[in-house]
Amino acid sequence: MAERKVTVRNRHGLHARPAAMFVQRASSCPFGVTIEKGGKSADAKSILSIMAQAIRKGDEVVLKTGGDDLQAQEALDALSAILTDETA
């Protein structure tokens, strides 16, 4: 299990388009992925769960993944990049 704290820099937060990209990337992982905000955890492979989190610019979230070390770190890198992309 690996985890990483990320501050969302996307100017609109995790709205529809970046949320869909986030879920698509998380769904490609062969292990569980969660995103936590304010103590509430959501399945990162579920668009409804992601949208219910109402993640906005400046929010700090915690990404958690399973899998082996390298695979988990690669997933965290890709998911973090979506959350910190200021142009999406």
Order of alpha helices (4+ residues) and beta strands (2+ residues): beta-alpha-beta-beta-alpha-beta-alpha
